Amino acid sequence: MRLSKYFLPILREDPADAQIASHRLMLRAAMIQQSSAGIYAWLPLGLRVLRKIEQIVREEQDRAGAIELLMPTIQSADLWRESGRYDDYGKEMLRIVDRHDRDMLYGPTNEELITDIFRRTVRSYRDLPKLLYHIQWKFRDEIRPRFGVMRGREFLMKDTYSFDLDLEGARASYNTMYLAYLRTFARLGLVSIPVRADSGAIGGDLSHEFHILAETGESDIYYDAAIEDIDLAKLTAEGADFEGTVEQLQSLYAAEAEKHDPANCPVPADRLRHAKGIEVGHIFYFGKKYSEAMKARVSGPDGKDVTVEMGSYGIGVSRLVGAIIEASHDDAGIIWPESVAPFQVGVLNLNTKDEACRAACERLYEQLTNAGVEALYDDTDERAGAKFATADLIGLPWQIRVGPRSLKAGEVEVKNRRTGETENMTPEAALNRIRG
């Protein structure tokens, strides 16, 4: 993509109303633009990141055996009355009346709707287990939206729902999602800590929040330092002992929520670590809460009806964009993990009036594009310092800087955004470095 043709209305100054790094940098890097309180338009650069995160989430759900569908954003209030939640949910729910005076709502979550889909279509225990998911925009009318996409009113969420015949099956589905979440966050370049969460009246340990470590996190979490030595890829590889892996991980990821007294934590004191975390996912087994109220049953092996066991598993896809920035930035701007960067490399022409610079940049840009590398070619007439600032701000993993002086020596300058290191090399070596 040529920057001269792209839509990237960056801001040189920090917005006055942005309180945290991710909000400030997303506005400055022209990733989002506020439409109204807690609601944002996603501009081209932000949308590229959002779609990459969404695709990684999707791939790991598919890998775990979940099946994708898409439910509507507008739901009937009757379903929520059937489950008993319509009057209890509170003012966060945006309630709507259509032209026929029917009560509707903009969905904040989808337990009722997915339960209705299930009970209409699945009849026999032979069709279980089922993991169904979608990635969809939701709306919750927060009383005080803040921090940009970290606590907005409209957000993109992946929610999965499990249906099983019994508790044993429900636990297996839960553990499947547990591993899928660890794989997902690892692919996003994040250190994730599953925090044991309150399971309410159900009891047991079938509820975890997933936090990523960030100094600006709102949650205090405690975890076992042994997690730093885990080879997650090996433990979660195909063919690995599933139950043994989950048991090992859940014993090591022995994190406790802020309200827990660390003195009572089962982790040995010498391995107990404290950090700030940002919640980006939550998995939860809720048994028959919705299936019983909404009569979601299947015929069991003995021919008798069985009310199914259910669980839900959410990931805040749009929230992850902000969370990654909170965990990975510096004073100059964003530092994207390569897996979600909007472009892998920026090609910076430091003198657009120099014919040799133009030719070298055009050749590099064409070679990168032909090699399948996503490149943003800064062919604008901005001065070199402004181009450096823009490239650092938007956080592309690599920069190839092409100037007259280095070209005379047959070289270009390559910068690694994460380490800040620069190195002069031939254009061919730069191309191989980026492709590698």
Buried (B, 14 or more C-beta within 10 A) or exposed (E): BEBEEBEBEBBEEEBEEBEBBBBBBBBBBBBBEBEEEBEBEBBEBBBBBBBBBBEBBBBBBEBBEBEEEEBEBEBBBEBBEBBEBBEEBEEEBBBEEEEEEEBBBBBBBBBBBBBBBBBEEBEEBEBBBBBBBBBBEBBBBBEEBBBBBBBBBBBBBBBBBBBBBEEEBBBBBBBBBBBBBBBBBBBBBBBBBBBBBEBEEEEEEBBBBBBBBBEBBBBBBBBBEBBEEBEBEEBBEEEEEEEEBBEEBBEBBBBBBEEBEEEEBEBEEEBBBEBBBBBBBBBBBBBEBBBBBBEBBBBBEEEEEBBBBBBBBBBBBBBBBBBBBBBBBEEBBBBBBEBBBBBBBBBBBBBBEBEEBBEBBBEBBEBBEEEEBBBBBBBBEBEBEBBBBBBBBBBBBBBBBBBBEBBEEEBBBBBEBBEEEEEBBEBEBBBEBBEE
